Amino acid sequence: MNERISKLRTQSLDAVNRLNPERALLVTEFYKKPDAEKMSVPVQRGMCFKYIATNKHLCINEGELIVGERGPEPKATPTYPEISLHSPEDMEILDTRPKVSFKVSEDTKRIYKEVITPFWKGRTNRDRIMNALPEEWHAAYEAGMFTEFQEQRAPGHTVGGKKIWKKGMFDLIEDVKRSEKKWQQSDDSGSEERLEELKGMRHAAEGLIIWAERYANALEELAEKEKDETRRAELLEMARICNKVPAHAPETFHEALQHYWFIHLAVITELNPWDSFNPGRLDQHLLPFYEKGLADGSLTKERAVELLQAFWVKFNNHPSPPKVGVTAQESNTYTDFCLINVGGVKEDGTDAVNEMSYILLDVIEEMRLLQPSSMVQLSKLNPDKFIERAVKIVKTGFGQPSIFNTDAIVQELTAQGKSLIDARNGGASGCVESGAFGTEAYLLTGYFNIPKVLEVTLNNGADPRTGKTIGLQTGDPESFATFDALMEAFTKQLNFFTDIKIKGNNTIEKVFTKHMPVPFLSLIIDDCIDNAVDYNAGGARYNTSYIQGVGMGTITDALTALKVHVYDKQSLSMGEFLAILKDNFEDHTEFLYELLYKTPKYGNDDDAADDQLRDVFEIYYDAVDGKPNSRGGYHRVNLLPTTCHIYFGSVIKALPDGRKAGVPLSEGISPVQGADRQGPTSVIRSAAKIDHLRTGGTLLNQKFAPAFFKDDTAISKVAALVRSYFRLNGHHIQFNVVDADTLKDAQKKPQDYRDLIVRVAGYSDYFNDLGYDLQDEIIRRTAHEGV
């Protein structure tokens, strides 16, 4: 990288994460206006965004080529009081916690105490949600049976499609006007509400135009004062670009990047939509602009790389807004889960890898930033050199890019009812979640603690941690004469809790539909404008609600242990086994050894364990898939934890697989940490025994010792491993290339490992920023010496 990019990168890395009250103040000012109360809710939200765009502080960093921050400086992180309110206690925790802290100034604390909290207390969307949910939901939630994303964040785990690269805000306003004309002539009983939604969209589009124009004016003012002629010319060109985009469609490479960045800022400023909005398949979108610039002489490859590197810095300047409580425990990271997709197939099904794909991989490797996250979509049609180039980056220990099976994603999406073209234009976002880019509102609703269901089953509906009855009384487990009887009780409990979760999801979605529309996000996702219905209300072409199952390795091994020891070998009774669990294996060393080392474990291609994996998957799938949501779509399953396996483990006592009380669960669909002893090929064969094609994503982590990559033959071996897994319809795989001794040393001497990056679960993070429980869990993951 050149000197400019090096300085911008260093500025981003050195910037301090701070809680900034500016957005909260502006939102509060707007809602206090007498006129705001008279507006319909969609118009109110569109006008609120316009008010922020018109009045927020502008930040132009020295030497940068892409402008725009959602705070007044890099890593100044806004809050969203209309969604949830940070208390004084929250701010103290954020300011002082040793991991993933957000500095909170005394002035910010004062503003919250005097202005923001008095206005919003009791009026947030979280208040509405918690008041609307039944007692059985609260009981299960408090027990750690599931989490809820929308209690502290807005829906919007989605990705922009082709439209955002081909249309400007004025084009979208014209689309809105055409839709308004259609609905003005309609005798539909809801046409008045639809017209209000369209007004809100128009205000939101106008707001972004204003925001960009303000940047253009600020750049022109800087240019007038600039003495360096080269920089002065840059500032004037940037001002020209901001006067053009996003008001109009981009035509050049630089315009395209700035155009997208303004749209990105608008989405994450309007509300905090699960922090993961992203440009999707960037190589496909940027290639026409790149080729046009090369052809007309206005762009060189070197300039394109510099612009992309500047673009990468912008993502890294934006930590995810801080969460509190349980949500902080499930996702305790600065990472905003923006996932760049590279590779895959074109609309016609042919190989989509192009020159821009390789340029982006070069940028990923050289910039070595946590944000944006990156992935490669790998199809059987893509060349081997593409996957091998990606693995060469992986072997450096960066934890990026992760690798996804394009052919599986297309089948997953078409099985859910998406058109083949929309599926081919799709990919993954966040950690591993599949979606049809630009046409789908796919919401993550929260994590589901599958091993906790077994714990409640083994306690006849009670939570042993609290003693409260939260589930069904499915019978004294000592009365289960067969393993099938145990599984029947487990199935009843799982259906009971998933039904509670789904009913809660639908209640929450209705609250967002009524009170928190997102007119800007609705502008850019098909078919919200044509339907004149908000993204949060079912306006998109497809509307999906995902429930993320957690702990598949743990539940598999726990059930296997019961089957083997209680029912097959009958080496002890259920009552004796439960007594051992109650003792947390104290004074039962020999039996614990038997469980850990002589009982079949998932991840070793052993059907004695993997049969339980298949069964649990089918039970979970049947409990969730196809259940209607409130937006005209359906619930689907995926299997990923982010870091929630740490929290979920903390609320479960000892389990039959030998796991002691409070220990983290397995993550994703990976085996229990350390349980896979037959090498990576056995792991992928075990993992492929569930039907990934009926999910919306599965997450598989593997760890290789750095010594494995001592020569280039390792690259082709790992590439072949990935190809093999994908031929078995595996959805996703990612790698940590680091040894346990290094990680242990980093725990003891964090000052010596400030730049140590590891793959966590669907994202990478600095090892020093991880909680100690999560650090220990990563250390325990099995490191493979070879394929």
C-alpha distance (Angstrom), angle and dihedral (degrees) to the residues before:
residue distance angle dihedral
M1 . . .
N2 3.77 . .
E3 3.81 126.6 .
R4 3.81 93.8 -93.2
I5 3.80 94.1 54.0
S6 3.78 91.8 42.3
K7 3.82 90.3 56.3
L8 3.81 93.2 46.3
R9 3.80 90.8 47.9
T10 3.80 91.9 49.4
Q11 3.80 91.0 47.9
S12 3.79 89.5 53.1
L13 3.80 94.0 47.2
D14 3.81 92.9 47.0
A15 3.80 96.6 44.5
V16 3.81 114.0 112.3
N17 3.79 118.0 -124.1
R18 3.80 106.3 -119.4
L19 3.77 135.3 178.3
N20 3.78 105.8 -123.5
P21 3.83 123.1 -162.7
E22 3.82 98.5 -160.7
R23 3.80 98.2 101.2
A24 3.79 92.2 42.4
L25 3.80 90.0 51.8
L26 3.80 93.1 49.3
V27 3.80 92.8 47.6
T28 3.79 90.3 49.0
E29 3.81 91.8 48.5
F30 3.79 90.1 51.6
Y31 3.80 95.7 48.3
K32 3.80 90.7 48.5
K33 3.80 91.0 60.3
P34 3.83 111.8 105.6
D35 3.81 91.0 -133.1
A36 3.81 92.2 57.2
E37 3.80 92.6 67.8
K38 3.81 90.9 55.0
M39 3.81 94.5 55.9
S40 3.78 125.6 93.3
V41 3.80 110.6 -107.7
P42 3.84 96.0 -106.3
V43 3.80 91.5 49.4
Q44 3.79 89.5 45.0
R45 3.81 90.8 54.2
G46 3.81 93.3 45.7
M47 3.80 91.5 48.6
C48 3.80 91.1 45.8
F49 3.80 90.1 56.6
K50 3.80 90.4 47.0
Y51 3.83 89.5 51.4
I52 3.81 90.9 52.9
A53 3.81 92.0 46.9
T54 3.78 91.8 49.2
N55 3.80 97.0 47.8
K56 3.80 110.7 27.9
H57 3.78 122.2 111.2
L58 3.81 115.5 -94.4
C59 3.79 119.1 -133.9
I60 3.79 122.5 -160.4
N61 3.78 112.6 175.8
E62 3.78 121.0 -148.2
G63 3.79 112.6 -89.3
E64 3.79 96.9 -1.1
L65 3.80 122.9 143.7
I66 3.82 99.8 -162.7
V67 3.81 115.5 53.1
G68 3.78 133.2 -156.8
E69 3.80 136.8 84.3
R70 3.77 126.5 -174.1
G71 3.80 88.9 -139.3
P72 3.82 130.3 42.5
E73 3.83 90.9 -95.9
P74 3.81 138.6 10.7
K75 3.81 112.7 -62.1
A76 3.81 92.9 8.0
T77 3.79 96.0 139.2
P78 3.82 122.6 -152.6
T79 3.76 128.1 -141.7
Y80 3.79 129.5 -138.5
P81 3.82 108.7 -141.5
E82 3.80 93.3 174.3
I83 3.83 86.6 65.0
S84 3.81 102.4 37.4
L85 3.77 136.3 -18.4
H86 3.78 126.4 -126.1
S87 3.80 109.9 -137.1
P88 3.83 124.6 -145.7
E89 3.80 87.3 -103.1
D90 3.82 90.5 53.1
M91 3.79 90.9 52.1
E92 3.77 92.1 50.2
I93 3.81 90.3 51.4
L94 3.81 92.3 47.5
D95 3.80 91.7 47.8
T96 3.79 97.4 47.7
R97 3.79 108.8 27.7
P98 3.82 111.7 116.3
K99 3.80 94.6 -133.1
V100 3.82 126.8 54.5
S101 3.78 94.6 -7.6
F102 3.79 125.6 178.7
K103 3.78 113.6 -152.6
V104 3.80 111.7 -126.7
S105 3.79 116.7 -162.6
E106 3.78 123.8 -143.6
D107 3.79 88.2 -115.1
T108 3.81 91.0 56.1
K109 3.81 90.6 49.5
R110 3.81 89.7 50.1
I111 3.82 92.8 49.4
Y112 3.77 90.7 51.4
K113 3.78 93.3 46.9
E114 3.82 95.5 46.5
V115 3.81 104.3 31.9
I116 3.78 118.7 9.0
T117 3.81 104.6 39.6
P118 3.83 96.2 45.3
F119 3.81 90.8 54.0
W120 3.81 100.2 41.6
K121 3.79 103.6 35.1
G122 3.80 106.7 118.2
R123 3.83 92.2 4.9
T124 3.79 103.0 79.9
N125 3.77 123.8 112.7
R126 3.80 88.1 -116.7
D127 3.81 88.2 60.0
R128 3.80 90.1 52.2
I129 3.80 92.0 48.4
M130 3.78 96.8 47.4
N131 3.81 91.4 47.1
A132 3.82 91.7 50.3
L133 3.81 97.6 50.8
P134 3.84 121.1 91.4
E135 3.78 125.8 -116.3
E136 3.81 93.6 -106.2
W137 3.81 89.1 58.8
H138 3.80 91.8 50.5
A139 3.80 91.6 48.0
A140 3.81 93.1 52.6
Y141 3.81 92.2 42.7
E142 3.81 93.1 50.4
A143 3.80 90.4 48.4
G144 3.82 90.1 56.7
M145 3.80 95.1 -112.0
F146 3.81 89.8 133.6
T147 3.78 142.0 -11.0
E148 3.79 129.6 -133.5
F149 3.79 121.9 -136.3
Q150 3.78 97.8 -169.2
E151 3.80 94.8 59.6
Q152 3.82 89.0 81.1
R153 3.79 104.1 12.8
A154 3.76 138.2 46.4
P155 3.81 124.7 -114.3
G156 3.76 115.5 -99.2
H157 3.78 110.5 109.1
T158 3.76 89.7 155.7
V159 3.79 146.2 118.0
G160 3.77 134.0 -126.8
G161 3.77 118.3 -115.7
K162 3.79 136.7 -154.5
K163 3.78 93.9 -62.9
I164 3.78 95.9 71.3
W165 3.81 90.5 59.9
K166 3.81 94.4 47.8
K167 3.79 104.1 41.6
G168 3.76 134.7 56.2
M169 3.78 127.1 -151.6
F170 3.80 92.0 -94.2
D171 3.80 89.1 54.8
L172 3.79 89.9 51.4
I173 3.81 91.0 47.6
E174 3.80 88.3 55.0
D175 3.80 88.8 51.0
V176 3.80 88.2 51.4
K177 3.80 91.1 50.7
R178 3.81 91.5 51.7
S179 3.78 90.0 50.7
E180 3.81 90.5 47.6
K181 3.78 90.1 54.1
K182 3.80 90.9 50.7
W183 3.81 93.6 50.3
Q184 3.80 93.6 42.8
Q185 3.80 87.1 60.7
S186 3.80 93.3 44.3
D187 3.79 124.5 100.9
D188 3.82 89.7 -152.6
S189 3.80 109.7 137.8
G190 3.81 90.7 -131.5
S191 3.78 96.9 48.3
E192 3.80 93.3 107.8
E193 3.81 91.1 56.6
R194 3.79 89.9 46.6
L195 3.79 91.2 52.8
E196 3.80 90.4 52.0
E197 3.80 89.6 52.3
L198 3.80 90.0 51.9
K199 3.82 90.6 50.1
G200 3.77 88.5 54.0
M201 3.81 90.8 51.3
R202 3.79 91.1 50.6
H203 3.80 92.2 51.5
A204 3.79 90.3 49.2
A205 3.82 92.5 51.8
E206 3.78 90.6 48.6
G207 3.78 89.4 50.0
L208 3.79 92.9 58.5
I209 3.79 91.2 47.9
I210 3.81 88.5 54.3
W211 3.80 91.7 48.1
A212 3.81 92.4 52.9
E213 3.80 92.6 45.0
R214 3.78 89.8 53.5
Y215 3.80 88.5 54.6
A216 3.80 90.1 49.0
N217 3.80 90.8 53.6
A218 3.80 91.9 46.7
L219 3.80 91.0 50.4
E220 3.80 91.2 50.5
E221 3.80 90.1 51.6
L222 3.81 90.3 51.2
A223 3.78 90.4 48.6
E224 3.81 91.1 55.2
K225 3.81 89.9 56.8
E226 3.81 96.8 39.6
K227 3.82 114.3 108.3
D228 3.79 97.4 -173.5
E229 3.81 105.5 86.2
T230 3.79 94.9 -153.2
R231 3.79 93.0 53.6
R232 3.81 90.7 41.7
A233 3.81 89.8 57.2
E234 3.81 89.8 48.3
L235 3.79 92.0 51.6
L236 3.79 92.2 49.7
E237 3.81 91.0 49.0
M238 3.79 90.4 49.4
A239 3.82 89.2 49.7
R240 3.80 89.8 51.8
I241 3.79 90.2 50.5
C242 3.82 92.7 49.5
N243 3.80 90.1 50.3
K244 3.80 88.4 53.8
V245 3.81 104.6 38.5
P246 2.92 139.1 85.4
A247 3.82 87.3 7.7
H248 3.81 87.9 65.0
A249 3.78 133.3 23.6
P250 3.82 115.8 -84.7
E251 3.79 121.0 -108.3
T252 3.80 103.7 178.8
F253 3.79 133.6 53.3
H254 3.81 93.2 -110.2
E255 3.81 91.2 46.5
A256 3.81 90.7 50.9
L257 3.80 93.5 54.7
Q258 3.81 93.9 45.7
H259 3.81 90.7 44.5
Y260 3.78 92.0 54.3
W261 3.78 92.7 44.4
F262 3.81 92.7 56.6
I263 3.82 89.4 50.0
H264 3.80 90.5 48.5
L265 3.81 91.0 51.4
A266 3.79 91.0 48.6
V267 3.80 93.4 53.1
I268 3.82 94.4 49.1
T269 3.81 93.6 41.1
E270 3.81 96.0 49.6
L271 3.83 88.7 59.3
N272 3.81 135.7 -30.2
P273 3.81 100.1 -94.5
W274 3.81 100.1 -168.8
D275 3.81 86.8 -64.6
S276 3.79 94.8 -98.7
F277 3.80 110.3 101.1
N278 3.80 108.2 138.2
P279 3.81 143.6 171.1
G280 3.76 92.1 -108.5
R281 3.78 116.7 -155.8
L282 3.75 97.0 20.5
D283 3.80 97.6 173.1
Q284 3.81 91.0 57.0
H285 3.79 94.1 47.0
L286 3.82 96.9 44.9
L287 3.80 99.9 42.1
P288 3.85 96.3 82.1
F289 3.82 91.4 50.4
Y290 3.80 90.8 46.9
E291 3.80 94.7 48.7
K292 3.81 91.9 45.8
G293 3.81 91.3 51.9
L294 3.80 92.8 49.0
A295 3.80 91.1 47.9
D296 3.80 96.8 50.5
G297 3.81 94.5 39.2
S298 3.80 95.5 -117.8
L299 3.83 93.2 113.9
T300 3.77 138.6 41.8
K301 3.78 127.5 -164.3
E302 3.80 89.4 -113.5
R303 3.80 92.2 54.2
A304 3.81 91.4 46.6
V305 3.80 90.0 53.3
E306 3.81 91.6 49.0
L307 3.80 91.1 51.1
L308 3.79 91.3 48.5
Q309 3.79 91.1 49.8
A310 3.82 89.7 51.4
F311 3.80 87.6 48.9
W312 3.83 90.5 52.7
V313 3.81 90.5 54.3
K314 3.81 90.8 56.4
F315 3.80 91.2 59.9
N316 3.78 91.5 48.8
N317 3.81 90.1 53.5
H318 3.80 90.3 66.1
P319 3.81 117.3 72.7
S320 3.76 117.0 -170.6
P321 3.82 112.1 -92.1
P322 3.80 108.9 -95.0
K323 3.77 119.3 -99.3
V324 3.77 128.8 -153.6
G325 3.79 137.9 -146.6
V326 3.80 118.3 -1.4
T327 3.79 91.4 -7.6
A328 3.79 90.1 59.2
Q329 3.80 89.7 52.2
E330 3.80 93.5 50.7
S331 3.81 94.0 47.8
N332 3.78 110.2 19.5
T333 3.79 99.6 164.6
Y334 3.79 143.6 101.5
T335 3.81 90.3 -130.0
D336 3.80 115.7 113.4
F337 3.85 94.9 -159.7
C338 3.79 95.7 -124.7
L339 3.81 101.5 161.7
I340 3.82 121.3 -161.7
N341 3.83 111.9 -149.2
V342 3.82 117.7 -147.7
G343 3.82 128.4 -179.2
G344 3.80 126.0 -0.3
V345 3.78 125.5 122.2
K346 3.80 136.1 -47.9
E347 3.78 125.6 -117.4
D348 3.81 89.6 -90.1
G349 3.79 90.9 54.4
T350 3.83 96.5 -108.5
D351 3.81 127.6 129.0
A352 3.82 109.9 -68.7
V353 3.83 98.7 -169.2
N354 3.80 109.4 121.2
E355 3.79 141.7 159.5
M356 3.80 91.2 -78.2
S357 3.82 89.6 56.7
Y358 3.79 90.6 62.1
I359 3.81 93.1 42.2
L360 3.79 89.5 55.0
L361 3.80 91.2 49.8
D362 3.81 88.7 52.1
V363 3.81 89.8 51.7
I364 3.81 91.7 48.5
E365 3.79 91.5 52.3
E366 3.79 96.9 44.7
M367 3.79 98.7 42.1
R368 3.82 93.7 46.9
L369 3.79 93.3 -170.6
L370 3.78 126.3 152.4
Q371 3.77 91.0 -130.1
P372 2.91 131.3 88.9
S373 3.79 98.2 32.1
S374 3.76 113.5 -141.3
M375 3.77 139.7 -152.3
V376 3.76 140.1 176.3
Q377 3.76 121.5 -132.0
L378 3.80 105.5 -141.8
S379 3.79 120.7 -160.6
K380 3.76 126.5 179.1
L381 3.81 84.1 -114.1
N382 3.82 94.0 60.2
P383 3.83 116.9 97.3
D384 3.80 120.8 -104.9
K385 3.79 90.9 -119.7
F386 3.81 88.5 65.5
I387 3.80 95.6 58.0
E388 3.80 91.1 38.9
R389 3.82 90.1 54.1
A390 3.81 89.3 52.4
V391 3.82 92.5 48.6
K392 3.81 90.2 51.7
I393 3.81 86.9 62.2
V394 3.79 92.1 44.5
K395 3.81 91.8 54.2
T396 3.81 90.7 61.4
G397 3.81 88.1 72.1
F398 3.78 94.9 -113.9
G399 3.81 94.1 126.5
Q400 3.80 91.2 -132.6
P401 2.91 143.1 140.6
S402 3.79 105.5 32.7
I403 3.80 116.5 -154.9
F404 3.81 126.9 -123.4
N405 3.78 133.3 -172.0
T406 3.80 106.9 -120.9
D407 3.79 93.3 -171.0
A408 3.81 90.4 54.4
I409 3.81 92.8 46.5
V410 3.81 91.4 53.1
Q411 3.81 90.4 50.6
E412 3.81 91.9 46.0
L413 3.79 92.5 52.7
T414 3.80 96.5 43.8
A415 3.81 89.3 49.0
Q416 3.80 86.6 57.2
G417 3.80 90.5 54.8
K418 3.79 102.6 -94.7
S419 3.79 118.9 140.4
L420 3.79 116.3 -103.7
I421 3.81 91.6 -114.4
D422 3.82 93.3 50.2
A423 3.80 89.4 47.4
R424 3.80 93.0 51.5
N425 3.80 89.3 49.8
G426 3.80 89.3 52.8
G427 3.76 135.1 79.3
A428 3.78 138.2 150.2
S429 3.78 135.0 -47.4
G430 3.78 136.9 -176.1
C431 3.79 104.8 10.5
V432 3.82 105.9 -24.9
E433 3.81 106.8 -36.1
S434 3.81 118.4 142.9
G435 3.77 121.5 -137.2
A436 3.79 143.8 155.9
F437 3.79 102.1 -107.1
G438 3.78 116.0 -125.2
T439 3.80 94.5 1.8
E440 3.79 106.6 60.0
A441 3.79 137.0 72.1
Y442 3.77 100.7 -156.2
L443 3.78 113.4 174.5
L444 3.77 129.0 -164.4
T445 3.79 104.9 -140.4
G446 3.80 100.4 -175.5
Y447 3.77 146.3 -72.1
F448 3.80 123.8 -67.5
N449 3.80 119.5 -145.7
I450 3.82 103.5 -139.6
P451 3.85 96.8 177.0
K452 3.81 89.2 52.3
V453 3.82 87.4 62.5
L454 3.80 89.6 59.6
E455 3.80 90.9 48.3
V456 3.80 90.9 53.4
T457 3.82 90.3 45.7
L458 3.80 90.7 53.4
N459 3.81 88.5 52.3
N460 3.82 97.0 48.3
G461 3.81 94.7 -109.3
A462 3.81 97.6 -39.0
D463 3.79 128.8 118.3
P464 3.81 104.2 -129.1
R465 3.79 91.2 -156.1
T466 3.82 92.7 63.7
G467 3.78 103.6 13.2
K468 3.80 90.5 -127.0
T469 3.79 121.3 135.6
I470 3.80 105.5 -122.7
G471 3.80 102.7 153.8
L472 3.76 141.6 42.4
Q473 3.76 120.7 -60.4
T474 3.79 94.9 -120.4
G475 3.78 94.2 168.3
D476 3.78 141.4 -85.1
P477 3.82 104.5 -53.5
E478 3.81 89.2 -137.4
S479 3.81 86.2 66.8
F480 3.81 92.9 60.5
A481 3.79 99.1 107.0
T482 3.80 94.6 -175.4
F483 3.77 138.4 29.8
D484 3.81 87.9 -115.1
A485 3.81 88.9 59.5
L486 3.80 90.0 53.3
M487 3.81 90.9 49.1
E488 3.80 90.7 49.1
A489 3.81 90.4 55.1
F490 3.84 90.8 45.2
T491 3.81 90.0 51.3
K492 3.82 92.3 51.6
Q493 3.80 91.5 50.4
L494 3.80 93.1 47.1
N495 3.80 91.9 50.3
F496 3.80 89.7 47.7
F497 3.80 93.3 54.7
T498 3.81 96.5 40.1
D499 3.80 88.8 52.3
I500 3.81 89.3 53.5
K501 3.80 89.6 49.1
I502 3.81 93.8 48.1
K503 3.81 93.6 47.5
G504 3.78 88.1 49.8
N505 3.81 91.5 48.8
N506 3.79 91.0 54.2
T507 3.79 91.8 49.0
I508 3.79 91.1 50.0
E509 3.80 93.4 47.1
K510 3.80 90.0 53.4
V511 3.80 90.6 52.1
F512 3.80 90.3 53.4
T513 3.80 91.6 45.4
K514 3.80 91.1 55.0
H515 3.79 102.3 36.3
M516 3.82 110.7 20.4
P517 3.79 114.2 39.8
V518 3.80 117.8 166.3
P519 3.80 107.0 -141.8
F520 3.80 94.6 175.4
L521 3.80 95.5 51.0
S522 3.80 87.5 45.2
L523 3.81 89.9 58.6
I524 3.77 93.6 64.0
I525 3.82 102.9 39.7
D526 3.82 117.6 79.1
D527 3.12 126.6 -98.7
C528 3.80 101.6 13.7
I529 3.83 94.9 99.3
D530 3.80 94.6 47.1
N531 3.80 91.8 46.0
A532 3.81 91.5 41.2
V533 3.80 86.1 -138.9
D534 3.78 126.4 126.3
Y535 3.80 124.0 -108.3
N536 3.81 88.4 -118.4
A537 3.79 91.9 51.1
G538 3.82 101.6 52.1
G539 3.79 99.9 -84.6
A540 3.80 95.3 134.2
R541 3.79 122.6 92.9
Y542 3.81 90.1 -111.6
N543 3.80 127.6 25.0
T544 3.79 120.1 -165.9
S545 3.81 133.8 172.6
Y546 3.80 115.5 -159.3
I547 3.81 126.3 -158.4
Q548 3.79 111.2 -161.9
G549 3.79 115.0 -140.1
V550 3.82 115.7 -147.3
G551 3.79 133.0 -163.5
M552 3.79 104.1 29.7
G553 3.80 93.7 153.0
T554 3.79 92.3 47.6
I555 3.81 95.9 47.9
T556 3.81 91.0 46.1
D557 3.79 94.0 53.0
A558 3.82 92.6 42.0
L559 3.79 93.1 53.9
T560 3.81 91.2 42.9
A561 3.81 90.3 54.0
L562 3.79 91.3 52.7
K563 3.78 92.6 46.1
V564 3.80 94.0 48.9
H565 3.80 100.8 41.7
V566 3.81 104.3 30.4
Y567 3.81 102.7 32.0
D568 3.81 110.1 19.2
K569 3.80 104.6 34.2
Q570 3.81 94.0 18.0
S571 3.80 87.3 -151.2
L572 3.79 89.8 151.5
S573 3.78 138.0 3.9
M574 3.76 126.5 -104.5
G575 3.79 88.8 -110.2
E576 3.80 91.6 53.8
F577 3.81 91.3 47.7
L578 3.82 91.9 50.1
A579 3.81 90.3 49.6
I580 3.80 89.6 54.6
L581 3.81 90.1 50.4
K582 3.80 90.3 49.9
D583 3.81 88.1 54.4
N584 3.84 89.7 50.6
F585 3.85 87.5 -124.0
E586 3.81 92.1 -64.1
D587 3.82 109.6 159.1
H588 3.82 90.4 6.6
T589 3.79 98.8 97.2
E590 3.80 96.9 140.1
F591 3.77 94.0 50.6
L592 3.81 91.1 45.4
Y593 3.80 88.4 53.8
E594 3.81 88.8 50.2
L595 3.82 90.6 52.8
L596 3.78 95.8 45.7
Y597 3.78 101.3 41.9
K598 3.81 111.0 16.9
T599 3.79 103.1 38.3
P600 3.84 119.4 86.5
K601 3.79 112.7 -95.7
Y602 3.78 132.5 -161.1
G603 3.80 113.5 -108.7
N604 3.80 98.4 49.1
D605 3.82 99.7 85.2
D606 3.80 89.3 -107.6
D607 3.79 114.5 144.1
A608 3.80 90.0 -157.7
A609 3.80 85.3 75.4
D610 3.79 102.2 20.6
D611 3.81 92.5 59.6
Q612 3.81 87.7 69.1
L613 3.81 89.4 50.6
R614 3.80 89.9 56.5
D615 3.79 92.2 47.3
V616 3.81 95.4 49.8
F617 3.78 91.4 46.7
E618 3.80 91.6 53.3
I619 3.81 92.2 46.7
Y620 3.81 92.3 49.6
Y621 3.80 92.8 43.8
D622 3.81 92.9 50.6
A623 3.80 91.1 47.8
V624 3.81 94.5 54.9
D625 3.80 114.9 17.7
G626 3.78 117.3 100.3
K627 3.81 96.4 6.8
P628 3.83 106.7 141.2
N629 3.78 121.0 -109.4
S630 3.81 123.9 -154.2
R631 3.82 94.2 -101.5
G632 3.79 100.1 65.8
G633 3.79 93.2 -92.9
Y634 3.78 137.8 90.1
H635 3.76 144.0 -102.6
R636 3.81 117.6 -107.7
V637 3.79 134.9 -178.3
N638 3.74 132.7 -118.0
L639 3.80 130.3 169.5
L640 3.79 117.3 -132.3
P641 3.80 137.5 112.7
T642 3.83 110.3 -164.1
T643 3.84 91.4 -161.9
C644 3.80 96.9 -39.6
H645 3.80 92.2 108.4
I646 3.80 85.9 75.1
Y647 3.82 93.3 54.4
F648 3.80 94.0 40.7
G649 3.79 90.5 51.5
S650 3.80 90.2 52.4
V651 3.83 91.6 61.7
I652 3.81 96.7 48.5
K653 3.78 125.8 80.7
A654 3.82 122.8 -146.1
L655 3.82 116.4 -37.5
P656 3.82 130.2 -152.9
D657 3.82 94.7 -106.4
G658 3.81 90.7 71.9
R659 3.80 95.4 -95.5
K660 3.79 110.6 142.3
A661 3.80 125.5 -135.3
G662 3.79 116.1 -70.8
V663 3.82 96.0 10.2
P664 3.84 115.4 135.2
L665 3.78 118.7 -96.2
S666 3.78 123.5 -121.6
E667 3.79 113.0 -78.2
G668 3.79 126.7 -122.7
I669 3.79 110.6 -30.2
S670 3.79 90.3 -41.5
P671 3.81 117.6 125.4
V672 3.79 119.8 -99.9
Q673 3.78 107.2 -74.0
G674 3.80 108.0 -80.8
A675 3.81 95.7 2.1
D676 3.82 96.3 105.5
R677 3.80 106.0 84.6
Q678 3.80 103.9 155.4
G679 3.80 99.1 72.3
P680 3.81 135.6 -99.1
T681 3.80 96.5 -64.2
S682 3.80 89.9 60.4
V683 3.78 89.6 49.6
I684 3.79 93.7 54.8
R685 3.80 91.7 46.1
S686 3.79 89.9 53.2
A687 3.81 93.2 44.9
A688 3.81 91.4 49.9
K689 3.81 91.7 60.5
I690 3.79 90.7 85.7
D691 3.80 120.8 70.5
H692 3.80 104.1 -105.8
L693 3.78 90.2 178.1
R694 3.81 90.7 70.9
T695 3.81 92.2 55.4
G696 3.77 133.9 73.9
G697 3.77 91.1 -128.8
T698 3.80 144.3 -29.8
L699 3.79 128.4 -152.7
L700 3.81 123.2 -139.9
N701 3.81 120.8 -178.3
Q702 3.79 124.2 -166.0
K703 3.80 130.3 177.5
F704 3.80 126.0 -149.5
A705 3.76 126.8 -169.0
P706 3.83 111.4 -116.9
A707 3.81 88.7 -123.7
F708 3.79 89.1 68.3
F709 3.81 89.4 70.1
K710 3.80 94.5 57.5
D711 3.81 91.1 124.6
D712 3.79 139.0 19.0
T713 3.80 94.0 -100.6
A714 3.81 86.6 76.7
I715 3.81 89.2 63.6
S716 3.78 92.9 58.6
K717 3.82 91.1 43.4
V718 3.79 93.1 55.1
A719 3.81 90.6 44.0
A720 3.81 88.7 52.8
L721 3.81 90.3 48.4
V722 3.79 90.0 54.2
R723 3.81 92.1 46.5
S724 3.80 89.9 50.6
Y725 3.79 93.3 51.0
F726 3.78 91.4 47.8
R727 3.80 91.8 50.2
L728 3.81 84.3 59.0
N729 3.84 87.5 54.7
G730 3.80 95.4 -105.6
H731 3.80 110.7 166.6
H732 3.80 105.3 -149.6
I733 3.79 143.6 -4.2
Q734 3.78 132.8 -176.1
F735 3.77 135.1 -179.7
N736 3.77 141.3 -140.7
V737 3.80 112.0 -156.5
V738 3.79 103.3 -166.4
D739 3.80 135.0 100.1
A740 3.77 125.7 -117.7
D741 3.82 92.9 -121.5
T742 3.79 90.4 60.2
L743 3.79 91.5 49.8
K744 3.81 92.3 48.0
D745 3.78 90.2 50.5
A746 3.80 90.0 49.0
Q747 3.79 89.4 55.5
K748 3.80 90.3 54.9
K749 3.82 97.3 40.7
P750 3.83 107.6 26.1
Q751 3.80 91.0 163.0
D752 3.79 89.0 68.6
Y753 3.81 94.5 51.9
R754 3.81 105.1 46.5
D755 3.82 92.3 137.4
L756 3.83 98.1 42.5
I757 3.80 107.1 128.9
V758 3.79 124.7 -169.2
R759 3.77 136.0 -178.4
V760 3.79 109.3 -110.0
A761 3.81 112.3 176.4
G762 3.77 114.9 -45.6
Y763 3.78 92.8 -20.6
S764 3.79 141.4 49.8
D765 3.77 125.7 -118.7
Y766 3.77 141.3 173.0
F767 3.79 107.9 -85.8
N768 3.81 90.1 -136.5
D769 3.82 90.8 57.6
L770 3.79 93.9 56.8
G771 3.79 122.1 97.6
Y772 3.78 115.2 -106.8
D773 3.81 92.7 -109.7
L774 3.78 90.5 54.5
Q775 3.81 92.0 45.5
D776 3.80 89.6 53.5
E777 3.79 91.7 47.2
I778 3.82 91.7 53.6
I779 3.80 90.8 48.2
R780 3.81 89.9 53.8
R781 3.79 93.4 54.4
T782 3.79 109.6 109.1
A783 3.80 116.0 -100.9
H784 3.80 113.2 -146.8
E785 3.77 120.0 -144.9
G786 3.79 95.1 -159.6
V787 3.79 148.7 -10.9
